């Protein structure tokens, strides 16, 4: 069988089984969080289903929490991470 990328591409998600991404850390721009949010916004616009689970606190908290795909868990102590 000839090589084809389609044979090796996993399906990303379906509405019934969204994939999950996570972030745990300070919610600041210098951690690259705005870059991640822009990328996730693009996936969201393309209809790819996922949940972004976020733990932490910082100046970008409100920006993170207003997105419909975010499950915000708040500040998580080091001994529980």
Buried (B, 14 or more C-beta within 10 A) or exposed (E): EEEEEEEEEEEEBEEEEBBEBEBEBBBBEEBEBBEBBEEBEEBBEEEBBBBBBBBBBBEBBEBBEEBEBBEBEEEBEEEEE
